[in-house]
Amino acid sequence: MFQLNKDRCIQCGQCARVCPFTCITLDSGYPDMAPKKLRACVKCLHCAAICPTEAIAFPGLSCEPMVPWEPGETAFLQTKNMMLTRRSIRNFKKDPVPRQVIEEVLRTSDFAPSARNQQPQSWLVVHKPETVAKVMKLVVEWVENKHISMEILSELERQNNIVTLDAPHLLIGIGPRAGKMNPYTDTVIALRDIDLLFHSRGIGTCWAGYLANLINASLELRAYLGIPADLQVYGAMAFGYPDNETYQRLPYKGNPPVQWK
Ligand SMILES: Cc1cc2nc3c(=O)[nH]c(=O)nc-3n(C[C@H](O)[C@H](O)[C@H](O)COP(=O)(O)O)c2cc1C
C-alpha cells in the first residue's frame, strides 16, 4: 500500500513521472494513489526509489540507500570487457564456490527486469557434488532408454561431459508454466546477470541447455530434484572455478545482421 509522508514531500512530481502505469496522480499537488489504481501498481517501487526526501513508503517493502555508480568511459569499458572475456568454461576445479558468494549473486539477480515486475523465477542450486553426479546418472539412464540426444553418450565415452561439464555445482532457473506474463524471458535475463556476476568474481559458467531440456522431459529427474509438474526449467548452468582455462584472445563472433529504419 502506497503511503505518503506529507511533511517530507516537496511536491516535485518525480514519483508520478516514473510510474509505469500512471497509478500516481498529483491532483492536489501531492502524490496520491487512487484505490482503483492499486491493482495496476506492480510494486516496482520506482516512486519510492526516486523520491529525494524519502516521503513515499510501501509497508513491508523496503528501499535501501543507493549504491555508487558512475556512468562513463570507465564503467563502459569495465562492463564491455567483462562481457568480452566471458567464455563457456569446460574444465572446472573441484573446489566449492562458497554458499555466501552464490547467495549474494542470486540476491543481486533480483534486480533484473521482469514483465510487470512479476519476478516469476526461483532457483535450485545443486551445491553438493554427489547430487550433481546423481543428476548426471539419471541423465545417462534417460538417454539410454529413450535413444534421444545420443551425442551425450558418445561425448561421455571421450571423457567429455556436455551436460553437467563435471562442474561442482549446477544452477537451475525455474518458473511457473502458466499464470505469469513472461517467465521464460524473465528467468533467462536473471540467469544472464548471474552469469556475468559469477564471471566478475572469477567463477566460470557454462549454460546447460541439455540439462534444462532433460529435466523438463524426465519424470525421474524432476522427482529427484523436487520440481513439481506445474513448474518448468527455463534455464540452467554449470558453474565453479575454471581449471587452467585462461583465454588469451577474443574469438571471431561475426556480426549479427542489423537493420536500421
Ligand atoms: C542456451 C544455451 C544452452 C547451452 N547448452 C550447452 C550444453 O548443454 N552443453 C554445452 O557444453 N554447452 C552449452 N552451451 C554453451 C555453448 O556451446 C557456447 O555458449 C558456445 O559454444 C559459444 O561459446 P562461448 O559461450 O564461450 O562464447 C549453451 C549455451 C547457451 C546459450
The ligand as an SDF file (V2000), in Angstrom:
LIG
                    3D

 31 33  0  0  0  0  0  0  0  0999 V2000
   21.0470  -21.5710  -24.0880 C   0  0  0  0  0  0  0  0  0  0  0  0
   22.3990  -22.2370  -24.1420 C   0  0  0  0  0  0  0  0  0  0  0  0
   22.4900  -23.5870  -23.9310 C   0  0  0  0  0  0  0  0  0  0  0  0
   23.7440  -24.2120  -23.9390 C   0  0  0  0  0  0  0  0  0  0  0  0
   23.8290  -25.5330  -23.6280 N   0  0  0  0  0  0  0  0  0  0  0  0
   25.0260  -26.1400  -23.5810 C   0  0  0  0  0  0  0  0  0  0  0  0
   25.1150  -27.5100  -23.1960 C   0  0  0  0  0  0  0  0  0  0  0  0
   24.1280  -28.1580  -22.8810 O   0  0  0  0  0  0  0  0  0  0  0  0
   26.3370  -28.0900  -23.1850 N   0  0  0  0  0  0  0  0  0  0  0  0
   27.4630  -27.3860  -23.5140 C   0  0  0  0  0  0  0  0  0  0  0  0
   28.5430  -27.9850  -23.4890 O   0  0  0  0  0  0  0  0  0  0  0  0
   27.4260  -26.0740  -23.8550 N   0  0  0  0  0  0  0  0  0  0  0  0
   26.2340  -25.4430  -23.9000 C   0  0  0  0  0  0  0  0  0  0  0  0
   26.1480  -24.1040  -24.2150 N   0  0  0  0  0  0  0  0  0  0  0  0
   27.3810  -23.3420  -24.4500 C   0  0  0  0  0  0  0  0  0  0  0  0
   27.5900  -23.0210  -25.9390 C   0  0  0  0  0  0  0  0  0  0  0  0
   28.0870  -24.1600  -26.5760 O   0  0  0  0  0  0  0  0  0  0  0  0
   28.5640  -21.8440  -26.0040 C   0  0  0  0  0  0  0  0  0  0  0  0
   27.9240  -20.6910  -25.4920 O   0  0  0  0  0  0  0  0  0  0  0  0
   29.0150  -21.5640  -27.4360 C   0  0  0  0  0  0  0  0  0  0  0  0
   29.7970  -22.6150  -27.9200 O   0  0  0  0  0  0  0  0  0  0  0  0
   29.8210  -20.2760  -27.5370 C   0  0  0  0  0  0  0  0  0  0  0  0
   30.9320  -20.3140  -26.6610 O   0  0  0  0  0  0  0  0  0  0  0  0
   31.1550  -19.1200  -25.6300 P   0  0  0  0  0  0  0  0  0  0  0  0
   29.9750  -19.1310  -24.7000 O   0  0  0  0  0  0  0  0  0  0  0  0
   32.4360  -19.4370  -24.9220 O   0  0  0  0  0  0  0  0  0  0  0  0
   31.2270  -17.8610  -26.4150 O   0  0  0  0  0  0  0  0  0  0  0  0
   24.9250  -23.4600  -24.2150 C   0  0  0  0  0  0  0  0  0  0  0  0
   24.8020  -22.0870  -24.4350 C   0  0  0  0  0  0  0  0  0  0  0  0
   23.5620  -21.4860  -24.4010 C   0  0  0  0  0  0  0  0  0  0  0  0
   23.4780  -20.0020  -24.5840 C   0  0  0  0  0  0  0  0  0  0  0  0
  1  2  1  0
  2  3  1  0
  2 30  2  0
  3  4  2  0
  4  5  1  0
  4 28  1  0
  5  6  2  0
  6  7  1  0
  6 13  1  0
  7  8  2  0
  7  9  1  0
  9 10  1  0
 10 11  2  0
 10 12  1  0
 12 13  2  0
 13 14  1  0
 14 15  1  0
 14 28  1  0
 15 16  1  0
 16 17  1  0
 16 18  1  0
 18 19  1  0
 18 20  1  0
 20 21  1  0
 20 22  1  0
 22 23  1  0
 23 24  1  0
 24 25  2  0
 24 26  1  0
 24 27  1  0
 28 29  2  0
 29 30  1  0
 30 31  1  0
M  END
$$$$
